[in-house]
């Protein structure tokens, strides 16, 4: 079986384990034997590889695998079993390495990968997208009308502030009364002489 992980060929595998799980939710229903289970799809497939690197290129192959793990980015995964190929992208979730004394060019490794699922595209929300363009025009015209009204009120305030003061008109009433009485008192003698003529 050929396995390639992030462009690295894993030739000397001693064990491959695959874990697949269904995602279930269980509800306890009073008076019912057993639980009510609801299927919520499946979890990502997890694959565990165990194998060895040995020979002159063992250190280079191990460093390449470790570099792919440290990047924490999806890598290509290809395997061919029984003449059928399988390709996907995975995340390397765990890497364990061990070396035995007396075997400087041999490393045992255990590598766990998790199926990578591309996240959905983020939803771009336009807050004014659903509004009618006519409503926006009406709102803009309303704001213009409010600003014009405020300008007219400001002009009226300036006009009222510049009105000249005429003073208190009731202060002149006593003088007007005395002038009137002076005019009327001279007219009494005139009216009496006219009355005598008739």
Secondary structure as UniProt FT lines:
FT   STRAND          2..5
FT   TURN            6..7
FT   STRAND          8..10
FT   STRAND          13..19
FT   STRAND          22..28
FT   TURN            30..31
FT   STRAND          35..42
FT   STRAND          46..54
FT   TURN            56..57
FT   HELIX           58..71
FT   STRAND          75..81
FT   TURN            82..83
FT   STRAND          84..98
FT   TURN            101..102
FT   TURN            104..105
FT   STRAND          106..115
FT   TURN            127..130
FT   HELIX           133..161
FT   HELIX           169..172
FT   HELIX           173..197
//
